[in-house]
Amino acid sequence: MAATPLISVVIPCHNHARFLHEALDSIGTPSRPLEIVVVDDGSTDDSAEVADGYARRQPPGASVRVIHQAKAGVAAARNRGFRESRGQFVVFLDSDDRLAPNALDVGARALDDHPEAVFAYGRCQMMAGDGTLLPTPQQPRIERHAYQELLRNNCIWTPANVMFRRGPLERYGVFDPALSGSADYELYLRLARNHPIHDHGQLVAHYRRHGSNIRSHAARMLRETLTVLRSQRPYVDGDAEAMAAYREGWRNWQELYGSRLVNEIRDHVHVGEWALALQKAIVLWLFYPRGLAHHARQRLRRARALGAPG
């Protein structure tokens, strides 16, 4: 019989000491061989001490390594952890998130059962900063045309939802360090474009919403996400269904992040932050030129409706 594949859990961490112990504890004790690689990405808090302390407390034979590096960004930290890992199956767990119980066994079984898939993914549940689980929108199951569905929308909300096979990551590359919030989306598209992926639909992660990841990043996300989507254009030309999905995705991303960006610009104007408002307005003009006019008309229609006699 073939040896049971080793699972590597790679955890990039920058200044998340207050959450890192939860991420590490959530890994649990899967039935498969396991290694954990923590990449401390230039933290200035106690993240390194938390990681080193966790490694020292593990029983003999446990494989936990902590790598310290100057800050390079989350994509670069994930890539460093991948290079330092050895597992045939790989999970990238952000240090402020948690794995759900039995997540690693669920993912490994899905890859065992679907040897054609380059990665398998499931679902996450939102949680508050204090770890309290929150109501989470339904995430529909995708069983066909996964690449086209990813063109329409990134249905994989956090990298911890995914268990990758090592081989495809070595052949096609991992996360693009030039990207920040959209590096995972670009990787999913790159892999799913030519190879099957598998949606097993089970809960495998808890995604934490807290101060540092709900700040106003709409300008960056609008720019990055549309740049990622545009990189797929050469691969959908000539395919009517894929092109339709591409165009739908373009509109979806413009509306999602463009709407948020319009609101951010209004907030900056309201408090007199003209420089920030101008910077973001330039991004809006470049990536969603109809956004300001479109949302101005919407607000005018809502105002008229509210003012209309009942």
C-alpha positions, 0 to 999 in steps of 0.5 A, spaced: 500 500 500 502 507 498 504 511 504 499 515 507 500 522 504 503 527 509 499 533 510 502 540 511 499 546 514 502 553 513 500 558 517 503 565 515 503 570 521 504 578 522 502 581 528 496 576 530 499 573 537 492 574 540 489 569 535 495 565 533 494 560 539 487 559 536 489 557 529 494 552 532 489 549 537 484 548 531 489 544 527 487 538 532 490 531 531 488 528 524 488 521 523 493 523 517 501 524 518 501 532 520 507 537 519 505 545 521 510 550 518 509 557 522 512 563 518 512 569 522 512 575 517 516 580 521 511 581 527 512 586 532 508 583 537 508 577 541 507 572 535 514 569 534 513 567 542 506 564 541 509 560 535 515 558 539 512 556 545 507 552 541 512 548 538 516 547 545 510 544 548 509 539 542 510 531 544 517 528 541 516 526 534 511 532 532 513 536 526 512 543 528 517 548 525 517 556 526 520 560 521 522 568 522 523 572 516 523 580 515 516 582 513 514 580 506 507 580 505 502 574 506 503 571 499 510 571 500 509 568 507 505 563 504 510 561 499 516 561 504 512 556 508 510 552 502 517 551 500 519 549 507 514 544 507 514 537 505 506 534 505 503 531 499 497 535 501 497 542 503 493 547 507 494 554 508 491 557 514 491 564 516 493 566 523 487 569 525 482 564 522 481 557 525 480 550 522 473 546 524 473 540 527 476 534 523 477 539 517 484 536 515 481 529 515 475 531 511 479 535 506 484 529 505 478 524 504 476 528 498 482 528 495 483 521 496 476 520 493 477 525 487 484 523 485 483 527 478 482 534 483 488 539 484 484 541 490 478 540 494 474 545 498 469 546 503 465 551 507 467 556 512 463 560 517 464 567 519 466 569 526 467 575 530 473 578 533 472 574 540 471 567 536 463 567 537 460 564 531 456 568 526 450 567 521 453 566 515 450 566 508 449 560 504 454 558 499 451 554 494 455 547 491 458 547 485 459 541 481 460 543 474 463 548 470 468 550 476 472 555 472 466 559 469 463 559 476 470 562 479 470 567 473 463 569 476 465 570 483 470 567 488 466 562 492 472 560 496 472 565 501 478 563 505 484 559 503 483 555 509 477 552 505 482 549 501 486 542 501 491 542 495 495 537 492 503 539 492 504 537 485 500 542 481 503 547 486 510 545 484 508 545 477 504 552 476 506 556 482 503 558 488 501 565 490 503 571 486 507 576 491 505 582 487 498 581 489 495 582 496 488 580 497 487 577 491 493 572 490 488 566 492 483 568 487 488 568 482 491 561 484 484 558 484 483 561 477 490 558 474 489 551 477 481 550 475 482 553 468 485 546 466 484 541 471 478 539 475 477 541 482 472 538 487 467 542 492 465 537 497 461 542 501 463 540 508 464 546 513 472 546 514 474 553 517 472 559 521 473 566 518 474 571 523 472 578 521 475 583 526 478 590 525 484 589 521 481 585 515 474 589 515 478 596 514 477 600 508 480 596 502 475 597 497 480 601 492 485 596 493 480 590 492 477 593 486 484 594 482 487 587 484 480 583 483 479 586 476 486 585 474 486 578 476 480 577 472 483 581 466 489 576 466 484 570 464 481 574 458 486 570 453 483 564 456 476 565 455 476 568 448 473 564 443 469 560 448 462 563 448 460 560 455 466 562 459 466 569 456 459 570 458 461 568 465 467 573 465 463 579 463 458 577 469 464 576 473 467 583 471 460 586 473 459 583 479 466 585 482 465 592 479 458 592 483 461 589 489 467 593 490 465 599 486 459 600 491 464 600 497 469 605 494 463 610 492 461 610 500 468 610 502 469 616 498 463 620 500 465 618 507 472 622 506 469 628 503 464 628 509 470 629 513 474 633 509 479 628 507 480 631 500 486 627 498 484 620 500 477 622 496 481 624 490 486 618 490 480 613 491 476 617 486 482 616 481 481 608 482 474 608 481 474 612 474 480 607 472 476 601 474 469 603 474 468 609 471 460 609 471 460 608 478 459 615 481 454 616 476 450 610 477 450 610 484 448 617 484 442 616 480 441 610 485 441 615 491 437 620 487 431 614 486 431 612 493 431 619 496 425 620 491 422 614 493 422 616 500 419 623 499 414 620 495 407 620 498 404 614 501 
